[in-house]
Amino acid sequence: EKKLKENDPQKYKFWKLVQSINYGLDKRKLSKKLIIDAWPFIKNKLDPYKKRALEYLIWKKQYSLPNNLSFWNLSK
């Protein structure tokens, strides 16, 4: 982590943001502008369900993942 921070601060910033989103923020808040600016670099590294939640909260996008259909609720 220290080597990444020293060698490539931009990559470290994106890595830290992805880690914070995927594993918890520890009562910190994220800047909407920061997420939007970093989105092209972090979107493929996020947990799919957290990515879906962020897409909904920021862009009101509801179609990034299919519904979780199974045998039991397929007919509903």
N, C-alpha and C positions, 0 to 999 in steps of 0.2 A: 504494500500500500504506500509506504514512504517513497520507494523508488519510482512508482508511477506518478506520485504527486510531484516529485522533483523533475522527472524527465519529461512529462507531458501533462501540464496542469489542466488543459482543456479536457483531455480524455479522463483524467481523474475526476473532474467535476461531473461529467456524464456518468461515470461509474458510480460515484457516490450518490447521485440522484436516483439511479436505477436501484441501488441497494436500499436506499431509504424508502422508495415506493414499494418494492417487493417484500421487504422484511420489517417494515414499521418505521414510523417517523419519530417515535419517542416524544410525543406531545409537541412536536414542531409543526409549523404550517409551511406548505409549499406555495410559492408564488405562481400564479396562473401564467404570467408572462414567461417565467423561467421554463415551465413545462412546454409551452407553445414553441419557444425558441429552440429547445433541445429535442422536440418531438421527432424530427427526422432521424436523429442519431440514437434515440433510446427506445423507439416504439417496438422494434423487433426483439429487444432484450427484456421486456417486461413480462410479468406473469399475464397470461391471456385474459383472466378475469379482471385483474386490476387495470389492464389496458382498456378493456371494454368499459369499465366504470369511468375511467378518465375521459375516454372518447364521449361518453354520454354526458358527463358533467361539463366538459369544455365545449364540445361541438354539437351536443344533442343527437349524436349518432347512435343508432340502436342496432346496427346490423353487422357488427364485426365478428360475432360468433353465432353459430346456429343455436337454436333452442336446444336444451338438453332433453331430447326425446328418448324415451326408453320404451320397452315393450309395454309397461304398465300404463303409461300415460300417452301412448301413441294415438289412441282413438279419441282423445279429448279435443 
